[in-house]
Amino acid sequence: AQSVAQPEDQVNVAEGNPLTVKCTYSVSGNPYLFWYVQYPNRGLQFLLKYITGDNLVKGSYGFEAEFNKSQTSFHLKKPSALVSDSALYFCAVRVDYNTDKLIFGTGTRLQVFP
Amino acid sequence: DTAVSQTPKYLVTQMGNDKSIKCEQNLGHDTMYWYKQDSKKFLKIMFSYNNKELIINETVPNRFSPKSPDKAHLNLHINSLELGDSAVYFCASSQGTASYEQYFGPGTRLTVT
C-alpha cells in the first residue's frame, strides 16, 4: 500500500539549533514529495518539493529537504531554527499518476523554544 | 490579494441541515481540491476537479456533493449534516499536474451541533 509516515508527533528544538522533521514514504514508481507548513488557524503553505534532480532541495524560509531513495526518506531540515518556525509540518507524496492525488502524513508539530 | 478564498470561515449548524461552502481562486489554476482536516489534524483529500471535470472522488458519503461552475470556483454542498462532519474543510488549487504545488485556502471550520 502506498503511504507516507511522519514518525514524530512533536519535535522540540532550541532557537538557533538545527532542526530535522522526519518523513518516510512508500510508493510505486518515482516519488513526487512535498513539504507543507500549517500555522494556527491557517491553511497549509507550500515549503518545497522534490520531483527529480538534486537530492537536496531548498525551499522557503531557509528550509531544505534531502531525498534519500535507498532509505525512502525525505526529511525536512533547517540549519538554525527560529521561534517563528513553530508550526505543524506535513509531508505529502503523490500516489496516483493519473489524478494528481496526494496523501499527507499525520503531521509533526515543531516547537522552537527561545 | 487573496489567492484562494473560502466562505464562510466559520459555520455552526444543527444536525440534519444542508449547508454549502464556497471556494474561489484567482490564480488561473486548472485544478481545484477539497480536503477535510479532522480534530487530530489528519488531512484527507475528498474531491478534485480539473477544468470543471471531476477527477478524484474519494470514499465520502454521497451527502457531500462538489460543484464546479467554472475553473475558478469549486463549491461543496453537504446534505443532512451529521455530528461527524464537524471538521475544517480546506479548498486548494494547483496548475494541474502532480509536479505543481497546491495553494490552500484559509479553511472553513464546520461545527455540527
Interface residues (C-beta under 8 A of the other chain):
Chain A: Y32 F34 Y36 Q38 N41 R42 G43 L44 Q45 F46 K49 I51 L88 F90 R94 D96 Y97 T99 D100 K101 L102 I103 F104 T106 G107
Chain B: V4 T31 K40 K41 F42 L43 K44 I45 S48 N50 I55 I56 F90 A92 S94 G96 T97 A98 S99 E101 Q102 Y103 F104 G105 P106 G107
